[in-house]
Amino acid sequence: MKKPSKQLPKFAGETAERRFWESHDSTAYADWTKAERAVFTQLKPTTRAISLRLPETLLAGLKTAANQRDVPYQSLIKVWLAEKLDESEAR
């Protein structure tokens, strides 16, 4: 990718900068060959509440398993789902 050909303007505020980027392409202003992956360790993933219907016996079993591990049952469900997804993606 080529080097940036334009100098970034000074912005009066966030609103002005937002309007600018809505109508301009960043490739003319940034050298993306020098870009580095950012890691934001303090960010929490966005979560969304869902409704999930489970048989009462399954829910009771989940609550029992969570109680044995001294964790909330919803947290245990999330951990188990994430583990299963990782296993599935590894195949």
KEZA-233053 format. One record per atom (N, C-alpha, C): residue in three letters; x, y, z. Coordinates in steps of 0.2 Angstrom, whole numbers, padded with zeros to 4 digits, always signed. Example, Ala and Ser with C-alpha at 12.3 -4.5 7.8 and 13.67 -1.06 7.14 Angstrom:
// residues 2
Ala+0066-0028+0039Ala+0062-0022+0039Ala+0066-0016+0039Ser+0064-0011+0035Ser+0068-0005+0036Ser+0064+0000+0039
END
This chain:
// residues 91
Met+0004-0006+0000Met+0000+0000+0000Met+0004+0006+0000Lys+0002+0011-0003Lys+0006+0017-0004Lys+0006+0022+0002Lys+0011+0026+0003Lys+0011+0031+0009Lys+0006+0036+0008Pro+0004+0039+0014Pro-0002+0043+0014Pro+0000+0049+0010Ser-0005+0052+0006Ser-0003+0058+0002Ser-0006+0064+0004Lys-0010+0064+0010Lys-0013+0070+0012Lys-0012+0071+0020Gln-0012+0077+0022Gln-0011+0078+0029Gln-0017+0079+0032Leu-0018+0076+0038Leu-0024+0076+0042Leu-0026+0083+0044Pro-0032+0085+0043Pro-0034+0092+0045Pro-0035+0092+0053Lys-0034+0098+0056Lys-0036+0099+0063Lys-0043+0099+0064Phe-0046+0096+0069Phe-0053+0095+0070Phe-0055+0099+0076Ala-0060+0103+0076Ala-0063+0107+0081Ala-0066+0103+0087Gly-0068+0097+0085Gly-0071+0092+0090Gly-0072+0086+0087Glu-0075+0081+0091Glu-0076+0074+0089Glu-0082+0074+0084Thr-0087+0079+0084Thr-0092+0079+0079Thr-0089+0081+0072Ala-0085+0086+0072Ala-0082+0088+0066Ala-0077+0082+0063Glu-0074+0079+0067Glu-0070+0073+0065Glu-0074+0067+0062Arg-0080+0066+0065Arg-0084+0061+0063Arg-0087+0063+0056Arg-0089+0069+0055Arg-0092+0071+0049Arg-0087+0070+0043Phe-0080+0072+0045Phe-0075+0071+0040Phe-0074+0064+0038Trp-0074+0059+0043Trp-0072+0052+0041Trp-0078+0049+0038Glu-0084+0052+0039Glu-0090+0049+0035Glu-0090+0050+0028Ser-0086+0055+0026Ser-0086+0057+0018Ser-0079+0056+0015His-0074+0054+0019His-0067+0053+0017His-0064+0046+0018Asp-0060+0044+0014Asp-0057+0037+0014Asp-0050+0038+0018Ser-0049+0033+0023Ser-0043+0034+0027Ser-0037+0032+0023Thr-0037+0029+0017Thr-0031+0026+0014Thr-0027+0032+0011Ala-0030+0038+0010Ala-0026+0044+0008Ala-0023+0047+0014Tyr-0024+0046+0020Tyr-0022+0049+0026Tyr-0018+0045+0030Ala-0018+0038+0030Ala-0014+0034+0034Ala-0010+0029+0030Asp-0004+0027+0033Asp+0000+0022+0030Asp-0001+0016+0034Trp-0006+0012+0031Trp-0008+0006+0034Trp-0003+0000+0034Thr+0003+0001+0030Thr+0008-0004+0030Thr+0011-0004+0037Lys+0011+0001+0041Lys+0014+0002+0048Lys+0009+0001+0053Ala+0003-0001+0051Ala-0002-0003+0057Ala-0001-0009+0061Glu-0002-0008+0067Glu-0001-0014+0072Glu-0008-0016+0075Arg-0009-0022+0076Arg-0015-0024+0079Arg-0015-0022+0086Ala-0021-0019+0088Ala-0022-0016+0095Ala-0025-0022+0099Val-0023-0022+0106Val-0026-0026+0110Val-0029-0022+0116Phe-0035-0022+0117Phe-0038-0018+0122Phe-0040-0023+0128Thr-0036-0023+0133Thr-0036-0028+0138Thr-0042-0027+0143Gln-0044-0020+0144Gln-0049-0018+0149Gln-0056-0018+0146Leu-0057-0020+0140Leu-0063-0020+0137Leu-0067-0026+0138Lys-0073-0026+0140Lys-0077-0032+0141Lys-0081-0033+0135Pro-0082-0039+0133Pro-0086-0041+0127Pro-0093-0039+0128Thr-0096-0036+0122Thr-0103-0035+0123Thr-0107-0041+0123Thr-0112-0040+0128Thr-0116-0046+0129Thr-0124-0044+0127Arg-0127-0049+0125Arg-0134-0048+0124Arg-0139-0054+0127Ala-0144-0051+0130Ala-0148-0056+0134Ala-0152-0060+0129Ile-0153-0066+0130Ile-0157-0070+0125Ile-0162-0074+0129Ser-0167-0077+0126Ser-0172-0081+0130Ser-0171-0088+0127Leu-0170-0093+0131Leu-0169-0100+0129Leu-0173-0104+0133Arg-0177-0108+0130Arg-0182-0113+0133Arg-0178-0119+0134Leu-0178-0122+0140Leu-0175-0128+0142Leu-0179-0132+0145Pro-0179-0139+0144Pro-0183-0143+0149Pro-0181-0142+0156Glu-0186-0143+0160Glu-0185-0142+0167Glu-0179-0146+0170Thr-0179-0153+0168Thr-0174-0157+0170Thr-0167-0155+0168Leu-0167-0153+0162Leu-0160-0150+0160Leu-0158-0144+0164Leu-0162-0139+0165Leu-0161-0134+0169Leu-0159-0136+0176Ala-0163-0140+0179Ala-0161-0143+0186Ala-0154-0146+0186Gly-0152-0150+0181Gly-0146-0153+0181Gly-0140-0148+0180Leu-0142-0142+0176Leu-0137-0137+0175Leu-0136-0133+0182Lys-0141-0132+0186Lys-0141-0129+0192Lys-0137-0133+0197Thr-0138-0139+0197Thr-0135-0144+0202Thr-0127-0144+0200Ala-0125-0144+0194Ala-0118-0144+0192Ala-0115-0138+0194Ala-0119-0132+0193Ala-0116-0126+0194Ala-0115-0125+0202Asn-0120-0128+0206Asn-0119-0127+0213Asn-0113-0131+0215Gln-0112-0137+0212Gln-0106-0141+0214Gln-0100-0137+0213Arg-0100-0133+0208Arg-0094-0129+0206Arg-0094-0122+0210Asp-0099-0121+0213Asp-0099-0114+0217Asp-0099-0109+0212Val-0103-0109+0206Val-0103-0104+0201Val-0110-0103+0199Pro-0112-0097+0197Pro-0119-0096+0195Pro-0120-0100+0189Tyr-0126-0103+0188Tyr-0128-0108+0183Tyr-0127-0105+0176Gln-0129-0098+0175Gln-0129-0095+0169Gln-0121-0094+0167Ser-0117-0093+0171Ser-0110-0093+0170Ser-0107-0099+0168Leu-0109-0105+0171Leu-0107-0111+0169Leu-0110-0113+0162Ile-0116-0111+0160Ile-0118-0112+0153Ile-0114-0109+0148Lys-0112-0102+0150Lys-0108-0098+0145Lys-0101-0102+0144Val-0098-0104+0150Val-0092-0108+0149Val-0092-0114+0145Trp-0097-0118+0146Trp-0098-0124+0143Trp-0100-0123+0135Leu-0104-0118+0134Leu-0105-0116+0127Leu-0098-0114+0123Ala-0095-0110+0126Ala-0088-0107+0124Ala-0083-0113+0122Glu-0083-0118+0127Glu-0079-0124+0126Glu-0081-0128+0120Lys-0087-0129+0120Lys-0090-0133+0114Lys-0089-0130+0108Leu-0090-0123+0107Leu-0088-0120+0101Leu-0081-0120+0099Asp-0077-0119+0104Asp-0069-0120+0103Asp-0068-0127+0100Glu-0071-0132+0103Glu-0070-0139+0101Glu-0072-0140+0093Ser-0078-0137+0092Ser-0081-0137+0085Ser-0077-0134+0080Glu-0074-0128+0082Glu-0070-0124+0077Glu-0063-0127+0076Ala-0061-0131+0081Ala-0054-0134+0081Ala-0054-0140+0076Arg-0060-0143+0074Arg-0061-0149+0070Arg-0060-0147+0063
END
